[in-house]
Amino acid sequence: RIPNFFRRLFAEGAFSQAFIPVLTEYMTSRAHAEVQILISRVFGCLLTAMTLLTFVA
């Protein structure tokens, strides 16, 4: 079940469809430092979730 969930989330583009518009909006209307903060926070959240799921599994 877990591999299928991640396939649906990442491979089929659900994350990209949600994240890319937000990133584009940030890049056009915010400073470069704010864009970097957004990317860092998203990466940190994904890394934490993946680490927790790895330990649980």
C-alpha distance matrix in Angstrom:
0.0 3.8 5.7 5.3 6.2 8.8 10.0 10.7 12.3 14.4 14.8 15.6 17.9 17.0 18.0 21.1 22.2 22.3 23.7 26.2 28.5 28.7 29.5 32.1 33.7 34.0 35.5 38.1 39.1 38.6 40.0 38.4 37.9 35.9 33.6 33.1 32.3 29.7 28.0 28.3 26.7 23.7 23.2 23.7 21.2 18.5 19.6 19.6 16.1 14.8 17.1 16.1 12.3 13.6 15.9 13.6 11.1
3.8 0.0 3.8 5.4 5.0 6.3 8.6 9.9 10.5 12.2 13.3 14.7 16.5 15.6 15.9 19.0 20.5 20.4 21.3 24.0 26.4 26.3 26.9 29.7 31.3 31.3 32.7 35.5 36.6 35.8 37.0 35.2 34.6 32.7 30.5 29.7 28.9 26.5 24.7 24.8 23.3 20.4 19.7 20.1 17.7 14.9 15.8 15.9 12.6 11.0 13.4 12.7 9.0 10.2 12.9 11.2 8.9
5.7 3.8 0.0 3.8 5.4 5.2 6.1 8.6 9.8 10.5 10.7 12.7 14.9 14.8 15.3 17.8 19.7 20.2 20.9 23.0 25.8 26.1 26.3 28.8 30.9 31.0 32.0 34.8 36.2 35.6 36.7 34.7 34.4 32.7 30.2 29.4 29.0 26.6 24.4 24.7 23.8 20.7 19.6 20.6 18.7 15.4 16.2 17.1 14.1 11.8 14.4 14.7 11.1 11.4 14.7 13.7 11.0
5.3 5.4 3.8 0.0 3.8 5.5 5.0 6.2 8.5 10.0 9.8 10.6 13.3 13.0 14.4 16.9 18.1 18.9 20.3 22.3 24.7 25.4 26.0 28.3 30.2 30.8 31.9 34.4 35.8 35.6 37.0 35.3 35.2 33.3 30.7 30.3 30.0 27.2 25.3 26.1 25.0 21.6 21.1 22.4 20.1 16.9 18.4 19.4 16.0 14.3 17.4 17.3 13.7 14.7 17.9 16.5 14.0
6.2 5.0 5.4 3.8 0.0 3.8 5.4 5.2 6.1 8.6 9.8 10.3 12.0 10.9 11.9 14.9 16.0 16.2 17.6 20.1 22.3 22.6 23.5 25.9 27.6 28.0 29.4 31.9 33.1 32.7 34.3 32.8 32.6 30.4 28.0 27.8 27.2 24.3 22.7 23.4 22.0 18.6 18.5 19.7 17.0 14.2 16.1 16.7 13.2 12.2 15.5 15.2 11.9 13.7 16.7 15.2 13.5
8.8 6.3 5.2 5.5 3.8 0.0 3.8 5.4 4.9 5.9 7.5 9.2 10.4 10.0 10.1 12.8 14.7 15.0 15.7 18.0 20.7 20.9 21.2 23.8 25.7 25.9 27.0 29.8 31.1 30.6 31.8 30.0 29.8 28.0 25.4 24.9 24.6 21.9 19.9 20.6 19.6 16.2 15.6 17.1 15.0 11.6 13.4 14.7 11.6 10.0 13.5 14.0 11.0 12.3 15.7 15.1 13.5
10.0 8.6 6.1 5.0 5.4 3.8 0.0 3.8 5.5 5.5 4.9 6.6 9.0 9.6 10.6 12.5 14.2 15.5 16.4 18.0 20.7 21.7 21.9 23.9 26.2 26.8 27.6 30.1 31.8 31.6 33.0 31.1 31.3 29.6 26.7 26.4 26.6 23.7 21.5 22.7 22.1 18.5 17.9 19.9 18.0 14.6 16.3 18.1 15.2 13.4 16.8 17.6 14.6 15.4 19.0 18.4 16.4
10.7 9.9 8.6 6.2 5.2 5.4 3.8 0.0 3.8 5.8 5.9 5.2 7.4 7.1 9.1 11.3 12.1 13.3 15.0 16.7 18.9 20.0 20.8 22.7 24.7 25.6 26.7 28.9 30.5 30.6 32.4 30.9 31.2 29.1 26.3 26.5 26.5 23.3 21.6 23.1 22.1 18.4 18.5 20.6 18.3 15.2 17.7 19.1 15.9 15.0 18.6 18.9 16.0 17.6 21.0 19.9 18.3
12.3 10.5 9.8 8.5 6.1 4.9 5.5 3.8 0.0 3.8 6.3 6.3 6.5 5.2 5.9 8.8 10.1 10.5 11.8 14.0 16.3 16.9 17.7 19.9 21.7 22.4 23.6 26.0 27.4 27.3 28.9 27.5 27.7 25.5 22.8 23.0 22.8 19.6 18.0 19.5 18.3 14.6 15.0 17.0 14.7 11.8 14.6 16.0 13.1 12.5 16.3 16.7 14.4 16.2 19.5 18.8 17.8
14.4 12.2 10.5 10.0 8.6 5.9 5.5 5.8 3.8 0.0 3.8 5.6 5.3 6.1 5.8 7.4 9.8 10.9 11.2 12.7 15.7 16.5 16.4 18.6 20.9 21.4 22.1 24.7 26.4 26.2 27.5 25.7 26.1 24.4 21.3 21.3 21.6 18.7 16.4 18.1 17.7 13.9 13.6 16.2 14.7 11.4 13.7 16.0 13.7 12.5 16.2 17.4 15.3 16.5 20.0 20.0 18.8
14.8 13.3 10.7 9.8 9.8 7.5 4.9 5.9 6.3 3.8 0.0 3.8 5.4 7.8 8.7 9.2 11.2 13.3 13.8 14.5 17.5 18.9 18.8 20.3 23.0 23.8 24.1 26.5 28.6 28.7 30.0 28.0 28.8 27.3 24.0 24.0 24.7 21.8 19.4 21.2 21.1 17.4 16.9 19.6 18.3 14.9 16.9 19.4 17.1 15.3 18.9 20.3 17.9 18.5 22.2 22.2 20.4
15.6 14.7 12.7 10.6 10.3 9.2 6.6 5.2 6.3 5.6 3.8 0.0 3.8 6.0 8.4 8.7 9.4 11.9 13.4 14.0 16.3 18.2 18.7 19.9 22.3 23.6 24.1 26.1 28.2 28.7 30.4 28.8 29.8 27.9 24.7 25.3 25.9 22.6 20.7 22.9 22.5 18.7 18.8 21.6 19.9 16.8 19.4 21.5 18.9 17.8 21.5 22.5 20.0 21.2 24.7 24.3 22.6
17.9 16.5 14.9 13.3 12.0 10.4 9.0 7.4 6.5 5.3 5.4 3.8 0.0 3.8 5.5 5.0 5.9 8.6 9.8 10.2 12.6 14.5 14.9 16.1 18.5 19.8 20.4 22.4 24.4 24.9 26.7 25.3 26.4 24.4 21.2 22.0 22.7 19.3 17.5 20.1 19.7 15.9 16.5 19.5 17.9 15.2 18.0 20.3 18.1 17.4 21.1 22.3 20.3 21.7 25.1 24.9 23.8
17.0 15.6 14.8 13.0 10.9 10.0 9.6 7.1 5.2 6.1 7.8 6.0 3.8 0.0 3.8 5.5 5.2 6.4 8.6 10.3 12.0 13.3 14.5 16.1 17.8 19.1 20.4 22.3 23.8 24.2 26.3 25.3 26.0 23.6 20.8 21.8 21.8 18.3 17.1 19.5 18.4 14.7 15.9 18.4 16.2 14.0 17.3 18.9 16.4 16.5 20.3 20.8 18.9 21.0 24.1 23.5 22.8
18.0 15.9 15.3 14.4 11.9 10.1 10.6 9.1 5.9 5.8 8.7 8.4 5.5 3.8 0.0 3.8 5.5 5.3 5.9 8.2 10.6 11.1 11.8 14.1 15.8 16.5 17.8 20.1 21.5 21.5 23.3 22.1 22.5 20.2 17.4 18.2 18.2 14.7 13.4 15.7 14.7 11.0 12.2 14.9 12.9 10.8 14.1 16.0 14.0 14.2 17.9 18.7 17.4 19.3 22.4 22.3 21.9
21.1 19.0 17.8 16.9 14.9 12.8 12.5 11.3 8.8 7.4 9.2 8.7 5.0 5.5 3.8 0.0 3.8 5.4 5.1 5.5 8.4 9.9 10.0 11.5 13.9 14.9 15.6 17.7 19.6 20.0 21.8 20.4 21.5 19.4 16.2 17.3 18.0 14.6 13.0 15.9 15.7 12.1 13.2 16.4 15.2 13.1 16.2 18.5 17.0 16.9 20.5 21.8 20.6 22.2 25.4 25.5 25.0
22.2 20.5 19.7 18.1 16.0 14.7 14.2 12.1 10.1 9.8 11.2 9.4 5.9 5.2 5.5 3.8 0.0 3.8 5.8 6.0 7.1 9.3 10.7 11.5 13.2 15.1 16.1 17.6 19.3 20.2 22.6 21.8 23.1 20.7 17.7 19.4 19.9 16.2 15.4 18.5 17.8 14.4 16.1 19.1 17.5 15.8 19.2 21.1 19.3 19.7 23.3 24.1 22.9 24.8 27.9 27.7 27.2
22.3 20.4 20.2 18.9 16.2 15.0 15.5 13.3 10.5 10.9 13.3 11.9 8.6 6.4 5.3 5.4 3.8 0.0 3.8 6.0 6.5 7.1 9.2 10.9 11.9 13.3 15.1 16.7 17.8 18.4 20.8 20.4 21.2 18.4 15.8 17.6 17.5 13.7 13.5 16.4 15.2 11.9 14.4 16.9 15.0 14.0 17.6 19.1 17.4 18.4 21.8 22.4 21.6 23.8 26.6 26.3 26.4
23.7 21.3 20.9 20.3 17.6 15.7 16.4 15.0 11.8 11.2 13.8 13.4 9.8 8.6 5.9 5.1 5.8 3.8 0.0 3.8 5.7 5.3 6.1 8.6 10.1 10.6 12.2 14.4 15.6 15.7 17.7 16.9 17.7 15.1 12.3 13.9 14.1 10.4 9.9 13.0 12.3 9.2 11.5 14.3 13.1 12.3 15.6 17.5 16.5 17.4 20.6 21.6 21.2 23.2 25.9 26.2 26.4
26.2 24.0 23.0 22.3 20.1 18.0 18.0 16.7 14.0 12.7 14.5 14.0 10.2 10.3 8.2 5.5 6.0 6.0 3.8 0.0 3.8 5.4 5.0 6.0 8.5 9.8 10.3 12.2 14.2 14.8 16.9 15.9 17.5 15.3 12.1 14.0 15.1 11.8 10.9 14.5 14.6 11.8 13.6 16.9 16.2 15.2 18.2 20.5 19.7 20.2 23.4 24.8 24.3 25.9 28.9 29.3 29.3
28.5 26.4 25.8 24.7 22.3 20.7 20.7 18.9 16.3 15.7 17.5 16.3 12.6 12.0 10.6 8.4 7.1 6.5 5.7 3.8 0.0 3.8 5.4 5.1 6.1 8.6 9.8 10.7 12.3 13.6 16.4 16.3 18.0 15.4 12.7 15.4 16.2 12.8 13.0 16.6 16.3 13.9 16.3 19.2 18.3 17.8 21.0 22.9 22.1 23.1 26.2 27.3 26.9 28.8 31.6 31.8 32.0
28.7 26.3 26.1 25.4 22.6 20.9 21.7 20.0 16.9 16.5 18.9 18.2 14.5 13.3 11.1 9.9 9.3 7.1 5.3 5.4 3.8 0.0 3.8 5.4 5.1 6.2 8.6 10.1 10.7 11.3 14.0 14.2 15.3 12.3 10.1 12.9 13.0 9.5 10.5 13.9 13.2 11.3 14.3 16.7 15.9 16.1 19.2 20.8 20.3 21.8 24.6 25.5 25.6 27.7 30.1 30.4 31.0
29.5 26.9 26.3 26.0 23.5 21.2 21.9 20.8 17.7 16.4 18.8 18.7 14.9 14.5 11.8 10.0 10.7 9.2 6.1 5.0 5.4 3.8 0.0 3.8 5.4 5.1 6.1 8.7 10.0 10.0 12.0 11.3 12.8 10.4 7.4 10.0 11.1 8.0 8.2 11.9 12.1 10.5 12.7 15.6 15.5 15.6 18.2 20.3 20.3 21.3 23.9 25.4 25.7 27.3 29.8 30.6 31.1
32.1 29.7 28.8 28.3 25.9 23.8 23.9 22.7 19.9 18.6 20.3 19.9 16.1 16.1 14.1 11.5 11.5 10.9 8.6 6.0 5.1 5.4 3.8 0.0 3.8 5.4 5.0 6.3 8.6 9.9 12.1 11.9 14.2 12.3 9.4 12.4 14.0 11.4 11.5 15.3 15.8 14.3 16.3 19.3 19.3 19.2 21.8 24.0 23.9 24.8 27.5 29.0 29.1 30.7 33.3 34.1 34.4
33.7 31.3 30.9 30.2 27.6 25.7 26.2 24.7 21.7 20.9 23.0 22.3 18.5 17.8 15.8 13.9 13.2 11.9 10.1 8.5 6.1 5.1 5.4 3.8 0.0 3.8 5.5 5.3 6.1 7.9 11.1 12.0 14.0 11.5 9.6 13.2 14.0 11.4 12.8 16.2 16.2 15.2 17.8 20.2 20.0 20.5 23.3 25.0 24.9 26.3 28.9 30.1 30.4 32.3 34.7 35.2 35.9
34.0 31.3 31.0 30.8 28.0 25.9 26.8 25.6 22.4 21.4 23.8 23.6 19.8 19.1 16.5 14.9 15.1 13.3 10.6 9.8 8.6 6.2 5.1 5.4 3.8 0.0 3.8 5.5 5.4 5.2 7.9 8.7 10.3 7.7 6.0 9.7 10.5 8.4 10.2 13.3 13.5 13.2 15.7 17.9 18.1 19.0 21.5 23.1 23.6 25.0 27.3 28.6 29.3 31.1 33.2 34.1 35.0
35.5 32.7 32.0 31.9 29.4 27.0 27.6 26.7 23.6 22.1 24.1 24.1 20.4 20.4 17.8 15.6 16.1 15.1 12.2 10.3 9.8 8.6 6.1 5.0 5.5 3.8 0.0 3.8 5.8 5.8 7.3 7.1 10.0 8.6 6.2 9.6 11.6 10.2 10.9 14.1 15.3 14.9 16.7 19.2 20.0 20.5 22.6 24.7 25.4 26.4 28.5 30.3 30.9 32.3 34.7 35.8 36.4
38.1 35.5 34.8 34.4 31.9 29.8 30.1 28.9 26.0 24.7 26.5 26.1 22.4 22.3 20.1 17.7 17.6 16.7 14.4 12.2 10.7 10.1 8.7 6.3 5.3 5.5 3.8 0.0 3.8 6.1 8.4 9.5 12.6 11.2 9.6 13.1 14.8 13.5 14.5 17.8 18.6 18.2 20.3 22.8 23.3 23.9 26.1 28.1 28.6 29.7 32.0 33.6 34.2 35.7 38.1 39.0 39.7
39.1 36.6 36.2 35.8 33.1 31.1 31.8 30.5 27.4 26.4 28.6 28.2 24.4 23.8 21.5 19.6 19.3 17.8 15.6 14.2 12.3 10.7 10.0 8.6 6.1 5.4 5.8 3.8 0.0 3.8 7.1 9.5 11.8 9.8 9.6 13.3 14.1 13.0 15.1 17.9 18.2 18.4 20.8 22.8 23.2 24.3 26.6 28.2 28.8 30.4 32.5 33.8 34.6 36.4 38.5 39.3 40.3
38.6 35.8 35.6 35.6 32.7 30.6 31.6 30.6 27.3 26.2 28.7 28.7 24.9 24.2 21.5 20.0 20.2 18.4 15.7 14.8 13.6 11.3 10.0 9.9 7.9 5.2 5.8 6.1 3.8 0.0 3.8 6.6 8.2 6.3 6.9 10.3 10.9 10.6 12.8 15.1 15.7 16.5 18.7 20.3 21.1 22.6 24.5 26.0 27.0 28.6 30.4 31.8 33.0 34.6 36.5 37.5 38.7
40.0 37.0 36.7 37.0 34.3 31.8 33.0 32.4 28.9 27.5 30.0 30.4 26.7 26.3 23.3 21.8 22.6 20.8 17.7 16.9 16.4 14.0 12.0 12.1 11.1 7.9 7.3 8.4 7.1 3.8 0.0 3.8 5.4 5.4 6.6 8.9 10.1 11.0 12.8 14.5 15.7 17.1 18.7 20.2 21.6 23.1 24.5 26.1 27.6 29.0 30.4 32.1 33.6 34.9 36.6 38.1 39.3
38.4 35.2 34.7 35.3 32.8 30.0 31.1 30.9 27.5 25.7 28.0 28.8 25.3 25.3 22.1 20.4 21.8 20.4 16.9 15.9 16.3 14.2 11.3 11.9 12.0 8.7 7.1 9.5 9.5 6.6 3.8 0.0 3.8 5.4 5.1 6.3 8.7 10.0 10.7 12.3 14.4 15.6 16.5 18.3 20.2 21.3 22.4 24.3 26.0 27.0 28.3 30.3 31.7 32.7 34.6 36.3 37.3
37.9 34.6 34.4 35.2 32.6 29.8 31.3 31.2 27.7 26.1 28.8 29.8 26.4 26.0 22.5 21.5 23.1 21.2 17.7 17.5 18.0 15.3 12.8 14.2 14.0 10.3 10.0 12.6 11.8 8.2 5.4 3.8 0.0 3.8 5.4 5.1 6.3 8.8 10.0 10.5 12.4 14.4 15.3 16.3 18.4 20.1 20.8 22.3 24.4 25.6 26.5 28.4 30.2 31.2 32.7 34.5 35.9
35.9 32.7 32.7 33.3 30.4 28.0 29.6 29.1 25.5 24.4 27.3 27.9 24.4 23.6 20.2 19.4 20.7 18.4 15.1 15.3 15.4 12.3 10.4 12.3 11.5 7.7 8.6 11.2 9.8 6.3 5.4 5.4 3.8 0.0 3.8 5.4 5.0 6.3 8.7 9.8 10.6 12.4 14.2 15.2 16.6 18.5 19.8 21.0 22.7 24.3 25.5 27.0 28.7 30.1 31.6 33.0 34.5
33.6 30.5 30.2 30.7 28.0 25.4 26.7 26.3 22.8 21.3 24.0 24.7 21.2 20.8 17.4 16.2 17.7 15.8 12.3 12.1 12.7 10.1 7.4 9.4 9.6 6.0 6.2 9.6 9.6 6.9 6.6 5.1 5.4 3.8 0.0 3.8 5.4 5.1 6.3 8.6 10.0 10.8 12.3 14.1 15.5 16.7 18.2 20.0 21.3 22.6 24.2 25.9 27.2 28.4 30.4 31.8 32.9
33.1 29.7 29.4 30.3 27.8 24.9 26.4 26.5 23.0 21.3 24.0 25.3 22.0 21.8 18.2 17.3 19.4 17.6 13.9 14.0 15.4 12.9 10.0 12.4 13.2 9.7 9.6 13.1 13.3 10.3 8.9 6.3 5.1 5.4 3.8 0.0 3.8 5.4 5.1 6.0 8.6 10.0 10.5 12.0 14.2 15.4 16.1 18.1 19.9 20.9 22.0 24.1 25.6 26.5 28.3 30.1 31.2
32.3 28.9 29.0 30.0 27.2 24.6 26.6 26.5 22.8 21.6 24.7 25.9 22.7 21.8 18.2 18.0 19.9 17.5 14.1 15.1 16.2 13.0 11.1 14.0 14.0 10.5 11.6 14.8 14.1 10.9 10.1 8.7 6.3 5.0 5.4 3.8 0.0 3.8 5.5 5.0 6.1 8.6 9.8 10.3 12.2 14.2 15.1 16.2 18.3 19.8 20.7 22.3 24.2 25.4 26.8 28.4 30.0
29.7 26.5 26.6 27.2 24.3 21.9 23.7 23.3 19.6 18.7 21.8 22.6 19.3 18.3 14.7 14.6 16.2 13.7 10.4 11.8 12.8 9.5 8.0 11.4 11.4 8.4 10.2 13.5 13.0 10.6 11.0 10.0 8.8 6.3 5.1 5.4 3.8 0.0 3.8 5.5 5.2 6.2 8.5 9.8 10.7 12.3 14.1 15.4 16.6 18.3 19.9 21.2 22.6 24.2 25.9 27.1 28.4
28.0 24.7 24.4 25.3 22.7 19.9 21.5 21.6 18.0 16.4 19.4 20.7 17.5 17.1 13.4 13.0 15.4 13.5 9.9 10.9 13.0 10.5 8.2 11.5 12.8 10.2 10.9 14.5 15.1 12.8 12.8 10.7 10.0 8.7 6.3 5.1 5.5 3.8 0.0 3.8 5.5 5.2 6.0 8.5 10.0 10.6 12.0 14.1 15.4 16.4 18.0 20.0 21.1 22.2 24.2 25.7 26.7
28.3 24.8 24.7 26.1 23.4 20.6 22.7 23.1 19.5 18.1 21.2 22.9 20.1 19.5 15.7 15.9 18.5 16.4 13.0 14.5 16.6 13.9 11.9 15.3 16.2 13.3 14.1 17.8 17.9 15.1 14.5 12.3 10.5 9.8 8.6 6.0 5.0 5.5 3.8 0.0 3.8 5.5 5.1 6.0 8.6 9.9 10.3 12.0 14.2 15.2 16.1 18.1 19.8 20.7 22.3 24.1 25.4
26.7 23.3 23.8 25.0 22.0 19.6 22.1 22.1 18.3 17.7 21.1 22.5 19.7 18.4 14.7 15.7 17.8 15.2 12.3 14.6 16.3 13.2 12.1 15.8 16.2 13.5 15.3 18.6 18.2 15.7 15.7 14.4 12.4 10.6 10.0 8.6 6.1 5.2 5.5 3.8 0.0 3.8 5.4 5.0 6.1 8.6 9.7 10.5 12.2 14.1 15.2 16.4 18.3 19.7 21.1 22.5 24.1
23.7 20.4 20.7 21.6 18.6 16.2 18.5 18.4 14.6 13.9 17.4 18.7 15.9 14.7 11.0 12.1 14.4 11.9 9.2 11.8 13.9 11.3 10.5 14.3 15.2 13.2 14.9 18.2 18.4 16.5 17.1 15.6 14.4 12.4 10.8 10.0 8.6 6.2 5.2 5.5 3.8 0.0 3.8 5.4 5.2 6.2 8.5 9.9 10.6 12.2 14.1 15.5 16.5 18.2 20.1 21.2 22.3
23.2 19.7 19.6 21.1 18.5 15.6 17.9 18.5 15.0 13.6 16.9 18.8 16.5 15.9 12.2 13.2 16.1 14.4 11.5 13.6 16.3 14.3 12.7 16.3 17.8 15.7 16.7 20.3 20.8 18.7 18.7 16.5 15.3 14.2 12.3 10.5 9.8 8.5 6.0 5.1 5.4 3.8 0.0 3.8 5.5 5.2 6.0 8.5 9.9 10.5 12.0 14.1 15.3 16.2 18.2 19.9 20.8
23.7 20.1 20.6 22.4 19.7 17.1 19.9 20.6 17.0 16.2 19.6 21.6 19.5 18.4 14.9 16.4 19.1 16.9 14.3 16.9 19.2 16.7 15.6 19.3 20.2 17.9 19.2 22.8 22.8 20.3 20.2 18.3 16.3 15.2 14.1 12.0 10.3 9.8 8.5 6.0 5.0 5.4 3.8 0.0 3.8 5.5 5.1 6.1 8.6 9.9 10.4 12.2 14.2 15.2 16.5 18.3 19.8
21.2 17.7 18.7 20.1 17.0 15.0 18.0 18.3 14.7 14.7 18.3 19.9 17.9 16.2 12.9 15.2 17.5 15.0 13.1 16.2 18.3 15.9 15.5 19.3 20.0 18.1 20.0 23.3 23.2 21.1 21.6 20.2 18.4 16.6 15.5 14.2 12.2 10.7 10.0 8.6 6.1 5.2 5.5 3.8 0.0 3.8 5.5 5.2 6.1 8.6 9.9 10.6 12.2 14.1 15.5 16.5 18.1
18.5 14.9 15.4 16.9 14.2 11.6 14.6 15.2 11.8 11.4 14.9 16.8 15.2 14.0 10.8 13.1 15.8 14.0 12.3 15.2 17.8 16.1 15.6 19.2 20.5 19.0 20.5 23.9 24.3 22.6 23.1 21.3 20.1 18.5 16.7 15.4 14.2 12.3 10.6 9.9 8.6 6.2 5.2 5.5 3.8 0.0 3.8 5.5 5.1 6.1 8.5 9.9 10.5 12.1 14.3 15.3 16.2
19.6 15.8 16.2 18.4 16.1 13.4 16.3 17.7 14.6 13.7 16.9 19.4 18.0 17.3 14.1 16.2 19.2 17.6 15.6 18.2 21.0 19.2 18.2 21.8 23.3 21.5 22.6 26.1 26.6 24.5 24.5 22.4 20.8 19.8 18.2 16.1 15.1 14.1 12.0 10.3 9.7 8.5 6.0 5.1 5.5 3.8 0.0 3.8 5.5 5.2 6.0 8.6 9.9 10.4 12.3 14.2 15.2
19.6 15.9 17.1 19.4 16.7 14.7 18.1 19.1 16.0 16.0 19.4 21.5 20.3 18.9 16.0 18.5 21.1 19.1 17.5 20.5 22.9 20.8 20.3 24.0 25.0 23.1 24.7 28.1 28.2 26.0 26.1 24.3 22.3 21.0 20.0 18.1 16.2 15.4 14.1 12.0 10.5 9.9 8.5 6.1 5.2 5.5 3.8 0.0 3.8 5.5 5.1 6.1 8.6 9.8 10.7 12.3 14.1
16.1 12.6 14.1 16.0 13.2 11.6 15.2 15.9 13.1 13.7 17.1 18.9 18.1 16.4 14.0 17.0 19.3 17.4 16.5 19.7 22.1 20.3 20.3 23.9 24.9 23.6 25.4 28.6 28.8 27.0 27.6 26.0 24.4 22.7 21.3 19.9 18.3 16.6 15.4 14.2 12.2 10.6 9.9 8.6 6.1 5.1 5.5 3.8 0.0 3.8 5.4 5.2 6.1 8.5 10.0 10.5 12.1
14.8 11.0 11.8 14.3 12.2 10.0 13.4 15.0 12.5 12.5 15.3 17.8 17.4 16.5 14.2 16.9 19.7 18.4 17.4 20.2 23.1 21.8 21.3 24.8 26.3 25.0 26.4 29.7 30.4 28.6 29.0 27.0 25.6 24.3 22.6 20.9 19.8 18.3 16.4 15.2 14.1 12.2 10.5 9.9 8.6 6.1 5.2 5.5 3.8 0.0 3.8 5.5 5.1 6.0 8.6 9.8 10.3
17.1 13.4 14.4 17.4 15.5 13.5 16.8 18.6 16.3 16.2 18.9 21.5 21.1 20.3 17.9 20.5 23.3 21.8 20.6 23.4 26.2 24.6 23.9 27.5 28.9 27.3 28.5 32.0 32.5 30.4 30.4 28.3 26.5 25.5 24.2 22.0 20.7 19.9 18.0 16.1 15.2 14.1 12.0 10.4 9.9 8.5 6.0 5.1 5.4 3.8 0.0 3.8 5.5 5.1 6.3 8.7 9.9
16.1 12.7 14.7 17.3 15.2 14.0 17.6 18.9 16.7 17.4 20.3 22.5 22.3 20.8 18.7 21.8 24.1 22.4 21.6 24.8 27.3 25.5 25.4 29.0 30.1 28.6 30.3 33.6 33.8 31.8 32.1 30.3 28.4 27.0 25.9 24.1 22.3 21.2 20.0 18.1 16.4 15.5 14.1 12.2 10.6 9.9 8.6 6.1 5.2 5.5 3.8 0.0 3.8 5.4 5.2 6.2 8.5
12.3 9.0 11.1 13.7 11.9 11.0 14.6 16.0 14.4 15.3 17.9 20.0 20.3 18.9 17.4 20.6 22.9 21.6 21.2 24.3 26.9 25.6 25.7 29.1 30.4 29.3 30.9 34.2 34.6 33.0 33.6 31.7 30.2 28.7 27.2 25.6 24.2 22.6 21.1 19.8 18.3 16.5 15.3 14.2 12.2 10.5 9.9 8.6 6.1 5.1 5.5 3.8 0.0 3.8 5.4 5.0 5.9
13.6 10.2 11.4 14.7 13.7 12.3 15.4 17.6 16.2 16.5 18.5 21.2 21.7 21.0 19.3 22.2 24.8 23.8 23.2 25.9 28.8 27.7 27.3 30.7 32.3 31.1 32.3 35.7 36.4 34.6 34.9 32.7 31.2 30.1 28.4 26.5 25.4 24.2 22.2 20.7 19.7 18.2 16.2 15.2 14.1 12.1 10.4 9.8 8.5 6.0 5.1 5.4 3.8 0.0 3.8 5.5 5.2
15.9 12.9 14.7 17.9 16.7 15.7 19.0 21.0 19.5 20.0 22.2 24.7 25.1 24.1 22.4 25.4 27.9 26.6 25.9 28.9 31.6 30.1 29.8 33.3 34.7 33.2 34.7 38.1 38.5 36.5 36.6 34.6 32.7 31.6 30.4 28.3 26.8 25.9 24.2 22.3 21.1 20.1 18.2 16.5 15.5 14.3 12.3 10.7 10.0 8.6 6.3 5.2 5.4 3.8 0.0 3.8 5.5
13.6 11.2 13.7 16.5 15.2 15.1 18.4 19.9 18.8 20.0 22.2 24.3 24.9 23.5 22.3 25.5 27.7 26.3 26.2 29.3 31.8 30.4 30.6 34.1 35.2 34.1 35.8 39.0 39.3 37.5 38.1 36.3 34.5 33.0 31.8 30.1 28.4 27.1 25.7 24.1 22.5 21.2 19.9 18.3 16.5 15.3 14.2 12.3 10.5 9.8 8.7 6.2 5.0 5.5 3.8 0.0 3.8
11.1 8.9 11.0 14.0 13.5 13.5 16.4 18.3 17.8 18.8 20.4 22.6 23.8 22.8 21.9 25.0 27.2 26.4 26.4 29.3 32.0 31.0 31.1 34.4 35.9 35.0 36.4 39.7 40.3 38.7 39.3 37.3 35.9 34.5 32.9 31.2 30.0 28.4 26.7 25.4 24.1 22.3 20.8 19.8 18.1 16.2 15.2 14.1 12.1 10.3 9.9 8.5 5.9 5.2 5.5 3.8 0.0
